[in-house]
Amino acid sequence: MKDLYDVIKSPCLTEKSNLLQEVQGTVVLKVDPRANKYEIKQAVESLFNVKVGHVRTTKVLGKKRRVGIKSVGRTNDWKKAYVTLSEGTINFLEEL
Protein backbone atom coordinates (compact mmCIF):
# COMPACT_ATOMS: atom_id res chain seq x y z
CA MET A 1 0.00 0.00 0.00
CA LYS A 2 1.35 3.39 -0.94
CA ASP A 3 -1.37 5.86 -0.03
CA LEU A 4 -3.01 5.98 3.40
CA TYR A 5 -6.36 6.82 1.83
CA ASP A 6 -6.28 3.54 -0.12
CA VAL A 7 -5.95 1.45 3.05
CA ILE A 8 -9.16 2.57 4.78
CA LYS A 9 -12.26 2.27 2.62
CA SER A 10 -15.09 3.28 5.00
CA PRO A 11 -16.37 2.89 8.55
CA CYS A 12 -18.58 -0.10 9.27
CA LEU A 13 -21.60 1.51 10.94
CA THR A 14 -23.72 -1.19 12.57
CA GLU A 15 -25.32 -1.66 15.98
CA LYS A 16 -22.52 -4.01 16.99
CA SER A 17 -19.79 -1.57 15.92
CA ASN A 18 -21.47 1.30 17.79
CA LEU A 19 -21.68 -0.84 20.94
CA LEU A 20 -18.01 -1.85 20.63
CA GLN A 21 -17.01 1.78 20.26
CA GLU A 22 -18.96 2.89 23.34
CA VAL A 23 -17.95 0.02 25.62
CA GLN A 24 -14.41 -0.95 24.54
CA GLY A 25 -13.23 1.98 22.43
CA THR A 26 -12.94 -0.25 19.36
CA VAL A 27 -13.59 1.19 15.89
CA VAL A 28 -14.70 -1.11 13.05
CA LEU A 29 -13.48 -0.21 9.54
CA LYS A 30 -13.75 -1.65 6.05
CA VAL A 31 -10.20 -1.84 4.72
CA ASP A 32 -8.38 -2.92 1.57
CA PRO A 33 -8.11 -6.75 1.44
CA ARG A 34 -4.35 -6.50 0.73
CA ALA A 35 -3.61 -4.25 3.74
CA ASN A 36 -1.85 -5.75 6.74
CA LYS A 37 -2.24 -4.80 10.41
CA TYR A 38 0.81 -2.54 10.45
CA GLU A 39 -0.44 -0.51 7.46
CA ILE A 40 -3.92 -0.23 9.01
CA LYS A 41 -2.43 1.02 12.29
CA GLN A 42 -0.30 3.63 10.51
CA ALA A 43 -3.25 4.85 8.42
CA VAL A 44 -5.61 5.23 11.40
CA GLU A 45 -3.01 7.00 13.55
CA SER A 46 -2.07 9.51 10.85
CA LEU A 47 -5.56 10.20 9.43
CA PHE A 48 -7.49 10.50 12.71
CA ASN A 49 -4.73 11.71 15.11
CA VAL A 50 -5.31 8.94 17.66
CA LYS A 51 -3.13 6.30 19.33
CA VAL A 52 -3.89 2.69 18.33
CA GLY A 53 -3.57 -0.09 20.90
CA HIS A 54 -3.95 -3.11 18.61
CA VAL A 55 -5.61 -4.21 15.38
CA ARG A 56 -7.58 -7.38 14.63
CA THR A 57 -8.65 -8.27 11.09
CA THR A 58 -11.09 -10.68 9.48
CA LYS A 59 -12.04 -11.53 5.92
CA VAL A 60 -15.74 -11.32 5.07
CA LEU A 61 -16.97 -13.50 2.21
CA GLY A 62 -19.37 -12.03 -0.34
CA LYS A 63 -23.00 -13.09 -0.29
CA LYS A 64 -24.75 -15.00 -3.08
CA ARG A 65 -27.15 -12.87 -5.08
CA ARG A 66 -29.53 -13.92 -7.83
CA VAL A 67 -28.88 -12.33 -11.22
CA GLY A 68 -31.86 -12.96 -13.48
CA ILE A 69 -33.84 -16.19 -13.34
CA LYS A 70 -31.20 -18.91 -13.67
CA SER A 71 -27.82 -17.50 -12.77
CA VAL A 72 -26.46 -16.75 -9.30
CA GLY A 73 -23.68 -14.23 -8.68
CA ARG A 74 -21.72 -13.12 -5.65
CA THR A 75 -20.87 -9.78 -4.08
CA ASN A 76 -17.20 -8.97 -3.55
CA ASP A 77 -15.20 -10.31 -0.61
CA TRP A 78 -13.91 -7.60 1.74
CA LYS A 79 -11.79 -7.17 4.85
CA LYS A 80 -12.88 -5.79 8.22
CA ALA A 81 -10.52 -4.33 10.85
CA TYR A 82 -11.28 -3.98 14.56
CA VAL A 83 -9.04 -1.14 15.76
CA THR A 84 -8.76 -0.68 19.52
CA LEU A 85 -7.76 2.85 20.48
CA SER A 86 -5.53 3.51 23.48
CA GLU A 87 -5.78 7.32 23.28
CA GLY A 88 -8.37 9.50 21.59
CA THR A 89 -11.75 8.80 20.02
CA ILE A 90 -13.23 8.72 16.53
CA ASN A 91 -16.87 9.67 16.02
CA PHE A 92 -18.09 9.10 12.46
CA LEU A 93 -21.70 10.07 13.08
CA GLU A 94 -20.74 13.52 14.40
CA GLU A 95 -19.15 14.50 11.08
CA LEU A 96 -22.23 13.72 8.96
Secondary structure, DSSP 8 states (H G I E B T S, - for coil): ---HHHHEEEE---HHHHHHHHHT-EEEEEE-TT--HHHHHHHHHHHH--EEEEEEEEEE---EEEETTTEEEE---EEEEEEEEEE----TTT--
